[in-house]
Amino acid sequence: MTLEDKIGQMLLVGIDGTAAESAAQKMIAEDKVGGIILYSDNISSLKQLVSLTNALKKSNNGNPAPLFMSVDQEGGKVSRLPAEYAVFPSNAAVGKGNTATDAGTMGELLARAVKSSGFNMDFAPVLDINSNPDNPVIGDRSFGSTADLVVRLGIAEMKGLESEGIVPVVKHYPGHGDTSVDSHLELPVINKTEAQLAKLEWLPFQAAIKEKADAVMVAHILYPKLDPEKPASLSKVIIGEQLRGEMGFKGVVITDDLTMGAIVKNYSLAAAAVDTVRAGSDILLVAHEYKNEQAVRAALLSSVKDGTITESRIDESVYRILALKAKYELTDQVVPVPDLTGLNNGIKAWRKPFHQNK
């Protein structure tokens, strides 16, 4: 693989619209990006979604590796799948049931749902502990307010997703549960020490690593007592020394979206891209706008050419990415428009105890 090919693998990008328009095709065919993320704006119906995922995969024909086709499908308010799918309850609703078996079934059903329309990666489970009632961004996306509950149900959901061949991405390390600021808009600051994080926020992530989690998403949160200068997603201390070093995580590290307010209001996109790779990230999520993908790609290319990042450092990430794609036997095979009758009946039967009737 050329340097350009390798840097492409490290980019996971969003696209505009509900069809594979020219910018999307260029990012795949020319820049050879490693993955795509779809949001609600990209999805209008089951038939359209399947047509879009198939078209994106076809654009990747002849490229070095299959695409990660990813989505944020958590259940509750973070649900991207079209209306033809039965609705999944929130993690908090499942958490009230306090049963790991239910969370495991949830993972299996989520996996079957996203796989049926062409996805192979889900940004779930949420391993944040909902410890701050003023939190504007987590809330019922968390299984609950105790580490024990989040560990048991979160790991069960992760294993359920894995069992159906979908790559789970646990999030948002080192923990987004104790913020009163939404990182989509501003940079949250958490004044906790390493010892305090080790007693609560880190516990679900350490449990996931022990259970061989494949991928971890890192949050845009500043922890001044750990690293006074860089948020977690750009921090060598928090990714390199703690997640990779102390916790021994050997899988794929993915940033939260680098176009969120927490980053773009405080850093240039180019500098953030270079910083996060130097910190230990493997995949850079650039969820919005072709020009942003271009800026990130150009920044990484020039940083290798000027020696700021070594090519061997790029190789480390690409090996991890390709190993993960190989482990899940990912392909760019197109999928037919599915008959959802059996799946929807399964979701409805499973969710009955959680009072979800839609």
Wavefront OBJ file of the C-alpha trace (Angstrom):
o trace
v 0.000 0.000 0.000
v 1.188 3.526 -0.775
v 1.361 6.141 1.981
v -1.793 7.693 0.482
v -3.581 4.315 0.656
v -2.552 3.869 4.284
v -3.689 7.315 5.367
v -6.983 6.671 3.565
v -7.574 3.625 5.781
v -7.292 5.883 8.843
v -10.207 8.109 7.740
v -13.843 7.342 8.533
v -16.028 9.968 6.906
v -19.558 11.262 6.702
v -21.270 12.141 3.428
v -23.924 14.619 2.308
v -27.385 13.617 1.175
v -29.208 10.352 0.625
v -27.322 9.138 -2.469
v -23.679 8.380 -3.256
v -22.954 11.820 -4.746
v -19.658 12.844 -6.333
v -17.796 13.922 -3.164
v -18.616 10.581 -1.505
v -17.435 8.678 -4.564
v -14.218 10.744 -4.720
v -13.426 10.102 -1.047
v -13.837 6.363 -1.628
v -12.396 5.919 -5.134
v -9.604 8.537 -5.031
v -8.750 9.014 -1.333
v -9.501 5.356 -0.503
v -11.049 6.175 2.853
v -11.338 3.244 5.223
v -14.928 3.768 6.248
v -18.190 5.686 6.027
v -20.604 6.807 8.750
v -24.255 7.500 7.964
v -26.495 9.784 10.012
v -30.247 10.440 10.051
v -29.845 13.034 7.265
v -28.515 10.277 4.993
v -31.422 7.914 5.630
v -35.041 8.303 4.455
v -36.371 4.770 3.932
v -35.291 1.139 3.971
v -35.100 0.879 0.193
v -33.085 4.119 -0.088
v -30.707 3.084 2.720
v -29.914 -0.285 1.133
v -29.426 1.417 -2.235
v -26.999 3.898 -0.611
v -24.907 1.343 1.314
v -24.676 -0.818 -1.813
v -23.620 2.142 -3.989
v -20.925 3.180 -1.505
v -19.547 -0.352 -1.393
v -19.490 -0.530 -5.197
v -17.460 2.732 -5.253
v -14.813 0.902 -3.186
v -14.288 -1.722 -5.897
v -10.568 -2.362 -6.458
v -9.439 -0.597 -3.271
v -7.046 -2.247 -0.786
v -9.619 -3.201 1.878
v -13.402 -3.327 2.371
v -15.130 -0.320 3.920
v -16.229 -0.002 7.506
v -19.911 0.855 6.975
v -20.764 2.411 10.315
v -23.716 3.931 12.146
v -24.681 5.229 15.611
v -27.492 2.797 16.383
v -27.795 2.732 20.173
v -31.553 2.599 20.714
v -33.657 5.301 22.369
v -33.016 8.809 21.053
v -29.870 7.781 19.138
v -31.485 5.636 16.467
v -30.606 6.110 12.819
v -32.462 3.248 11.161
v -35.496 4.145 9.019
v -39.125 3.840 10.134
v -39.517 0.320 8.679
v -37.567 -1.038 11.676
v -39.202 -1.650 15.055
v -37.959 0.913 17.588
v -35.347 -0.014 20.202
v -35.802 1.300 23.768
v -33.109 3.437 25.397
v -30.224 1.893 27.308
v -31.662 3.428 30.505
v -34.943 1.525 29.980
v -32.993 -1.723 29.539
v -30.826 -0.773 32.531
v -33.896 -0.570 34.765
v -34.517 -4.236 33.959
v -31.008 -4.920 35.331
v -30.551 -8.117 33.309
v -27.399 -8.829 31.351
v -29.274 -11.402 29.246
v -31.619 -8.678 27.985
v -28.672 -6.433 27.116
v -27.011 -9.317 25.280
v -30.189 -9.910 23.265
v -30.331 -6.184 22.561
v -26.802 -6.382 21.107
v -27.776 -9.332 18.908
v -30.942 -7.599 17.644
v -29.116 -4.307 17.006
v -26.502 -6.231 15.035
v -29.085 -8.063 12.947
v -30.880 -4.781 12.268
v -27.853 -2.798 11.104
v -26.431 -5.742 9.158
v -29.708 -6.192 7.250
v -29.294 -2.787 5.581
v -25.597 -3.123 4.811
v -23.699 -1.898 7.896
v -20.846 -3.795 9.546
v -19.885 -1.477 12.457
v -22.032 0.031 15.216
v -20.889 2.828 17.523
v -22.267 1.024 20.572
v -22.425 0.118 23.414
v -22.353 3.349 25.430
v -20.157 2.630 28.462
v -20.574 6.049 30.063
v -21.911 6.042 33.628
v -24.730 8.558 34.064
v -23.313 10.087 37.233
v -24.231 13.743 36.579
v -27.982 14.551 36.430
v -27.178 17.820 34.575
v -25.537 15.949 31.694
v -27.043 17.241 28.425
v -25.566 14.603 26.128
v -25.616 11.183 27.856
v -28.657 10.831 30.141
v -30.767 7.852 29.071
v -28.089 6.795 26.572
v -26.366 5.236 29.613
v -27.490 1.980 31.204
v -27.445 3.700 34.599
v -25.589 5.521 37.352
v -23.456 2.702 38.796
v -20.307 1.145 37.391
v -21.525 -2.378 38.146
v -24.720 -1.972 36.078
v -22.927 -0.359 33.134
v -20.199 -3.021 33.177
v -22.582 -5.988 33.241
v -25.057 -4.707 30.659
v -22.535 -2.905 28.464
v -20.250 -5.935 28.102
v -23.274 -8.160 27.404
v -24.406 -5.796 24.631
v -20.874 -5.669 23.198
v -20.729 -9.466 23.052
v -24.192 -9.626 21.484
v -23.091 -7.309 18.666
v -19.880 -9.315 18.142
v -21.765 -12.620 18.049
v -23.714 -11.474 14.969
v -20.611 -10.279 13.135
v -20.948 -6.526 13.723
v -17.916 -4.583 14.982
v -18.881 -2.898 18.271
v -17.191 0.397 19.185
v -17.382 1.091 22.929
v -17.690 4.765 23.825
v -16.898 7.468 25.051
v -13.543 6.784 26.769
v -12.499 7.957 29.366
v -16.162 8.614 30.271
v -18.678 11.277 29.221
v -21.103 10.671 32.087
v -20.009 13.487 34.421
v -20.171 16.501 32.098
v -22.622 19.392 32.079
v -21.481 20.535 28.608
v -22.310 18.930 25.248
v -19.066 18.276 23.351
v -20.955 18.659 20.056
v -21.078 22.372 20.944
v -18.218 23.196 23.346
v -15.238 21.529 25.044
v -16.322 19.978 28.375
v -13.844 20.113 31.271
v -13.764 17.453 34.017
v -11.569 18.246 37.023
v -11.142 14.667 38.206
v -7.868 13.043 39.180
v -6.612 9.750 37.792
v -7.548 8.105 41.116
v -11.135 9.383 40.882
v -11.530 8.206 37.271
v -10.103 4.803 38.218
v -12.864 4.361 40.825
v -15.757 5.056 38.457
v -15.476 6.174 34.795
v -12.668 3.832 33.778
v -14.224 0.648 35.177
v -16.493 -0.186 32.184
v -13.664 0.458 29.715
v -11.234 -1.688 31.708
v -13.834 -4.461 31.768
v -14.341 -4.130 27.988
v -10.578 -4.332 27.369
v -10.384 -7.418 29.590
v -13.142 -8.920 27.400
v -11.060 -8.113 24.290
v -12.977 -5.070 23.006
v -12.082 -4.479 19.360
v -12.509 -0.710 19.163
v -12.801 2.242 21.548
v -14.091 5.738 20.739
v -12.337 8.574 22.594
v -14.265 11.669 23.726
v -13.445 15.345 23.271
v -13.196 16.195 26.976
v -10.425 18.105 28.749
v -9.117 16.525 31.963
v -6.736 19.244 33.268
v -5.454 17.051 36.107
v -4.339 14.412 33.561
v -3.369 16.643 30.636
v -3.829 20.424 31.056
v -3.349 21.163 27.348
v -5.064 18.525 25.201
v -8.537 16.940 25.402
v -8.648 13.153 25.724
v -9.037 12.644 21.969
v -5.749 14.476 21.274
v -3.837 13.466 24.402
v -0.771 11.246 24.417
v -1.215 10.881 28.190
v -4.838 9.685 27.995
v -4.608 7.541 24.825
v -0.956 6.515 24.699
v 0.020 6.211 28.346
v -3.287 5.287 29.967
v -5.519 3.500 27.424
v -2.739 1.736 25.534
v -0.153 1.633 28.330
v -1.767 1.150 31.736
v -4.961 -0.525 30.474
v -3.176 -2.563 27.799
v -5.641 -1.848 24.982
v -4.320 -3.312 21.728
v -7.320 -2.699 19.472
v -8.437 0.184 17.274
v -8.766 3.673 18.768
v -11.314 5.910 17.004
v -11.800 9.613 17.704
v -15.211 11.102 18.226
v -16.134 13.373 15.313
v -13.307 15.868 14.775
v -15.754 18.407 13.318
v -17.600 18.790 16.654
v -17.573 22.162 18.408
v -15.264 20.881 21.160
v -12.482 20.588 18.561
v -13.159 23.135 15.808
v -13.812 26.009 18.251
v -10.473 25.407 19.978
v -8.066 23.844 17.442
v -7.440 23.807 13.733
v -8.675 20.593 12.141
v -5.235 19.962 10.616
v -3.429 20.329 13.969
v -6.023 18.154 15.735
v -5.573 15.410 13.118
v -1.808 15.330 13.602
v -2.093 15.505 17.407
v -4.545 12.610 17.666
v -2.362 10.298 15.547
v 0.692 11.244 17.607
v -1.368 10.498 20.730
v -2.177 6.963 19.516
v -5.456 7.133 17.551
v -5.902 4.826 14.561
v -9.101 6.110 12.902
v -10.068 9.763 12.588
v -13.814 10.358 12.364
v -14.564 13.301 10.064
v -18.341 13.307 9.976
v -19.113 16.404 7.936
v -17.998 18.008 4.662
v -15.676 16.878 1.909
v -13.369 19.872 2.497
v -12.791 18.666 6.088
v -11.812 15.178 4.914
v -9.456 16.818 2.423
v -7.901 19.002 5.155
v -7.339 16.053 7.501
v -5.883 13.882 4.748
v -3.527 16.640 3.568
v -2.396 17.328 7.159
v -1.509 13.674 7.757
v 0.309 13.347 4.424
v 2.411 16.446 5.018
v 3.150 15.446 8.636
v 4.692 12.176 7.419
v 6.591 13.933 4.659
v 8.066 16.495 7.077
v 8.874 13.877 9.734
v 6.363 15.018 12.402
v 4.809 11.537 12.212
v 6.879 8.536 11.108
v 5.548 6.194 8.447
v 6.079 3.324 10.888
v 3.583 5.053 13.229
v 1.054 5.119 10.351
v 1.804 1.435 9.689
v 0.936 0.513 13.306
v -2.555 1.966 12.873
v -3.098 0.429 9.450
v -2.107 -3.035 10.718
v -4.665 -2.701 13.521
v -7.368 -1.521 11.087
v -6.711 -4.284 8.536
v -6.542 -6.904 11.299
v -9.968 -5.809 12.555
v -11.463 -5.943 9.043
v -9.970 -9.410 8.595
v -11.201 -10.653 11.990
v -14.802 -9.806 11.069
v -14.298 -11.042 7.492
v -15.685 -7.787 6.141
v -16.539 -7.568 2.471
v -18.102 -4.984 0.179
v -20.788 -7.454 -0.831
v -24.114 -5.780 -1.622
v -27.240 -6.743 0.313
v -30.824 -7.187 -0.926
v -33.662 -5.107 0.532
v -34.540 -7.263 3.564
v -37.878 -8.617 4.712
v -37.977 -7.297 8.282
v -40.985 -9.283 9.518
v -39.052 -11.816 11.594
v -36.546 -9.276 12.939
v -39.238 -6.758 13.915
v -41.281 -9.465 15.647
v -38.149 -10.417 17.590
v -37.498 -6.796 18.614
v -41.132 -6.298 19.699
v -41.168 -9.497 21.766
v -37.847 -8.636 23.443
v -38.751 -5.019 24.268
v -42.138 -5.753 25.918
v -40.788 -5.500 29.500
v -39.374 -2.053 28.659
v -42.809 -0.602 27.754
v -41.821 0.276 24.226
v -44.919 0.039 22.054
v -44.095 1.927 18.833
l 1 2 3 4 5 6 7 8 9 10 11 12 13 14 15 16 17 18 19 20 21 22 23 24 25 26 27 28 29 30 31 32 33 34 35 36 37 38 39 40 41 42 43 44 45 46 47 48 49 50 51 52 53 54 55 56 57 58 59 60 61 62 63 64 65 66 67 68 69 70 71 72 73 74 75 76 77 78 79 80 81 82 83 84 85 86 87 88 89 90 91 92 93 94 95 96 97 98 99 100 101 102 103 104 105 106 107 108 109 110 111 112 113 114 115 116 117 118 119 120 121 122 123 124 125 126 127 128 129 130 131 132 133 134 135 136 137 138 139 140 141 142 143 144 145 146 147 148 149 150 151 152 153 154 155 156 157 158 159 160 161 162 163 164 165 166 167 168 169 170 171 172 173 174 175 176 177 178 179 180 181 182 183 184 185 186 187 188 189 190 191 192 193 194 195 196 197 198 199 200 201 202 203 204 205 206 207 208 209 210 211 212 213 214 215 216 217 218 219 220 221 222 223 224 225 226 227 228 229 230 231 232 233 234 235 236 237 238 239 240 241 242 243 244 245 246 247 248 249 250 251 252 253 254 255 256 257 258 259 260 261 262 263 264 265 266 267 268 269 270 271 272 273 274 275 276 277 278 279 280 281 282 283 284 285 286 287 288 289 290 291 292 293 294 295 296 297 298 299 300 301 302 303 304 305 306 307 308 309 310 311 312 313 314 315 316 317 318 319 320 321 322 323 324 325 326 327 328 329 330 331 332 333 334 335 336 337 338 339 340 341 342 343 344 345 346 347 348 349 350 351 352 353 354 355 356 357 358
